Amino acid sequence: MPAPSPLVNPADVVNRGRAQDVYLWQVVRKVMNYHYQASANVEQGTTVARITIARDGRLLEASIAISSGYPALDKGVMDGLRAGSPFAPLPPEIPGDRATFNLPLVSRHHE
């Protein structure tokens, strides 16, 4: 008897990827409404945040995966993520009781 195939249905992978992209855009839109004053003398920086969100949308963990190089911008991103929580519940296409994402967020200096 042959072993079960380790392959997955490509449609499932695509649907999960689309659901994840749509969900992360919802998170980004909510975080974009958060404004903070950064003391960094820089026009813009990109911080990659690693976030874990519970099935019900609560932010369980947030950390810096890749720093922008400016601690004030990184802190603003973390503060924005915490202020934005809770987010929308995870969609059914994303399995499990929690999901972890790497989320690049661009901070811009506003005068």
N, C-alpha and C positions, 0 to 999 in steps of 0.2 A: 504494500500500500504506500503510495507516495506521500511524502511529508506535506503538510499544508503550505501553500505558497506564502512567502514573506511579502509578496507584493500587495500594495494597497490600490484601491480603486482611484484612478487619477481624478475622477469627478469629485470624489470626497475631498481630496487634497485641495483642488481648485476652490470648491465651495467654502472650505474652512479658511483658505487664504483670503478669499473675498470678504467673508464675514469678519475676519480679523482686521482687514484694511478698513472696512466701514466702521467697525467698532473703534479702532484707534483714531480715526478722524473725528468721531464724537468726543473722545477724550481730549484731543488737541483743541477742538473748538471751545470746549468748556474751559480749558486752561488758558487759552488766548485771551479770555475776558479778565484775567488776573493781571493787574499792573503793579509794578514795584519800582522803587527808586534804587538803581544800582550805582554805587560810587565808582564803578570801573570806568576808566576813560577809554571806551571802545565803542565803535559803531554797532557791531553785532558779533554774536558768538553762537556756536551750536553746542549744546549739551545733550549727550545721549543718556537718558534716564532709563534705569531698569526698574520696572514697576510690576508688582503682583497685585492683581485685582480678584476679589472674591466673587463667586457666582452672583451675589446680590449687588455688586458694584462698589463695595467698600474697598478702599485702598489699604492693602495689608502691609505692603512694603514698598519703599521707594529709595533708590540709591543712585549714585552717579556711576554709570558704566564707562563713559568717556567724558572727561572734563572739557569745558570750553577753553580752559586755560585761565579763566577769570573766576575766582571764588565767589565774587558778588553775583555774577550771572548764574552760576551753578546753584547758589543758595536761593535766588529768585525762582528758578525752575522748580526746586524742591518745595518751596513755599507755595507756589502756584498749584502744584499737584496735590498737596495736602489741602489747600483751600478749595480745590475743585471736587474733592471727594465728598460724598459718594458719586460715582459715575453711574451710567446706565447699567443694568444687569447684563452679564455676559449673554450673548445670543446662543441659542441651542447648538449651532454649528461648532462652537468652541467647547470641547468636552472638558469634564472635570469640575471640581468644586472651586478651582481657582485657575488663573492663567497668568503667565509671566511674559512680559513684552520688553523689548528694547525700543525706546521711543526717542527719536531725535527731535529736539525742540530748539528752535532758533529764537534767541533773545535779541531784541533791537533796543538800542539806546534811544529814549524819547526825551526831547528837550522840554 
